[in-house]
Amino acid sequence: MTDCFADSRDDTTVPIYIAAPDSAQSVKTIMPDDLAKAASGRMFEGQSSEVLVLRNDAGGVIGVLAGAGAQEDSALGAMSAGRLPRILPAGRYMIAEKPVNWDWQLLAIAWGLGSYKFTRYLEPREDLPRLVLTGLHSPDETRAIVSAINNGRDLINTPAGDMGPKALHAETQKVAERHGATVTATVGQALLDDNYPMIHAVGRAAHEAPRLVEFKWGNPEDPKLTLVGKGITFDTGGLNIKSATGARIMKKDMGGSAHAIALADMIMAAKLPVRLHVLIAIAENAISAGAYRPGDILQSREGLTVEIDNTDAEGRLVLGDALSKGAEDKPDLMIDFATLTGAARVALGPTLPPFFCNTDDLVPSVLDSAARHFDPVWYMPLWSPYLKYLSSPIADMKNAGGSFAGSVTAGLFLQRFVKDTPWMHFDVYGWNPSKTDFGQAGGEIFAVRALYEWIKASGLPRRRDVSGQSF
């Protein structure tokens, strides 16, 4: 997409003054005389919905007053500034004033994310409002974060006809090779030969072969971080077929892979001191004579047998084999992302993703990072008594646990494949049902900014077992 940032100001650069209700009047006193004159007599209360474009006598834009809203009313802080590039006319802008508790870099990230529009099948708009980045905005890092997230949004928004297994494989490889990572792939029959039977079973009915795409990057001596993404490029529900409404946006079912790719992209761009291993489990859950069936028993890489209770619970199957592979390298931390359960949406809605973690002492700092960077997540329990819902009389477990606690039982299913690896699971929706302050309706990336900042700030902890003991 067109770059929404500029590197330097010029004579046409328009200052933006962002003020909360308690400073809405005093901010006018620090404006140059021509802006103060243009603002004189104009009602401005600093409410979050207010954007006042100031013009000179000739009608040219010379300044902007934007409301921040009351602090206690905002769950987004500086990220709410993402609405500005959608409202303002084309031109070059700079932030001249902001609330003291708003972070400069978050303002710039919000601008970049708010400027996004999916234009693969449209003529892109070239005359975007552009924000001048200074050292306060950490320009290189800001651009990398915005680019990674907007690329992830593009991946999710692209229809399955153009983002099938081969295309998602190619996009994964493109990001990896741009940073010098080493890429390998296990495709089709090779999945059975190399012991990934559940990935193969889910994708074997589709016209494009299922695959596990991996890449590695970084110094082998650094702490090991493994990222796993669910890449179901379209989900019919399999033989437990979805309704028309349920299938309508299933191009987004590869959203977990987009999240893993976006986080990896940020980490590699910043050259964080981690040894990165990314596994993207890719398949289309299609219907044909070769489709796997309710009641089938699948083998898994882990050696566990799985009775298929519902073919629409396919994401956890491909993740199970990928998590098993990831755990074999004994990483210091493994994180997976998946558009996994409707139950998570019932519990927390579309824009607050739950996460699960088997290592309790990591949780507070992740929650703190999410709050500070306005990228919210909600911690959920791996409640072991609910394993009973996954019990099977003819296999080690079922792949679905019925109507109760669906996101919890999905997490418990995945936990069987990570063994003693420190692990987090993010059940993301990957989608905005409607426009947000910094996101369009459609594909969205959640939790990734918070995790990137958490890894950058604290450094990846060396491997420990699930009781928190280092080893």
C-alpha positions, 0 to 999 in steps of 0.5 A: 500500500502507499506509504502513509509516512513522510521523513521530513516536514516542509512548508506545507506540513500541517500541525495537529494538536490533540487535546483531552477535555481538561486541556481543550481550551488551553491548547489554543493558547500555544497555537501560532496566531493564524491558527488561534484565529482560525480556531476562535469561536469554534466549539472544541471540547476535546471529546474523542469524536471531535476533529476540527480542520482549521483553514485560512482565508483562502480555504487551505488547511493550516491546522487540526484540533483533535479530541483525545477524550477523557482518559477514563473513557478510553480503552485505546489511548494513543491508538485511537488516533488511528481514525485521523488519516481516514478523516483528514484531507491529503497532505503532510501532517505532524503531531504538534501537541498530544496528551502527556500520557500518550506515547509518541510511537503508539501515535505513529503506529495508530496512524499507520494502521488506521491508514490501511485499506485492502486494495488488491482488487481496487485502484489504491488511493495515492493521496493519503494523509502522511504523518511526518516521523521524527526520532520520537516515533522510532521511524524504522521500527514503526514502519516495520511494525505497521508493515508486518501487521498490514501485510498480515491483514492483506493475507487474511483479506485475500480470498481463498481462490487467491490464497490457497495452500500454494499461495500461503506457502509462497507468502510465508517464504517471501517474508522469511527470505526477505530477512535471510531465514532458511525455509523448508517445506513438507508437502503432500505425501511427504507429510505421511512419510515424515510423520505429520498424519493429522495435517495430511488428513485435514488437507488431503481432500483439497485440490492443493496439497497440505503442507508444513512450511518452516523457517529458522532465523537468528543466532543458534546460541540465543534463546529459542522462540518457536511460533506456530500458526494455523493456516487453514486457507478455507474451512468448509467444515468438512463433512460436518459442513458449515452453514452458508453464514458460517462459511462466508468469511472462512477465508480468514481461517488461516488468520493464525498463520498471518499472526505468526508471520507478522510477529516473526516479521517484526522480530526479524526486522528488529534483529531481536536476540532470539533463535526463531523457528516458525511452523505454518501448518497449511491445509484447505478443509475441503469436501471430496471423496477423500475427506476425513470423516466423523468417527475416523481415528487419526494417528498423530506425530505425538503418538496419540490417537484422536477420534474425530468427533467433528470435522469442523474442529480441524485447526487443532489437528494441524496444530497438534502435529506442528506443535509436536514438531516444534516441541522436539527442538526444546524451545525456551518458549512456544507460541501458537496462534489460531482462529480456533473456536467460536466459543472464544468469541461467545465469551470475549467477543471479536476483538479481545482474544483469550490466551492460555499458558502452561507457565504461570510466571510468564502471564503477568508481564504479558498482560502488562505489555498488552495493557501498556501497548493497547493490544488487549488479551485476556488470560484463560485457564487450562482447567484440567477437569474439563479433559473429561469432555475430550475422553473417547472410549476407542482412542486417546481422546476426541478432537472436540468436547461438546458445547461446554467451555469450547475454548478451554477444551481446545486449549487442553487438546493442544496442551497434550502435544507440547509436553513440558515446553513452556507454551502460550496459545492465542485463540484469535478471531482474525477479523473485525466485524466492523470498523474500529478506531485503527482497523477496517472491517475485515482481516485483523491482527491481534496480540502481536504488538504486545508480544513483540514489545514483551519479547523486546523489553524482557528478553526471552526467558531461558527454558523452564518446565511448566512449574517454572523451574529452569533447566 
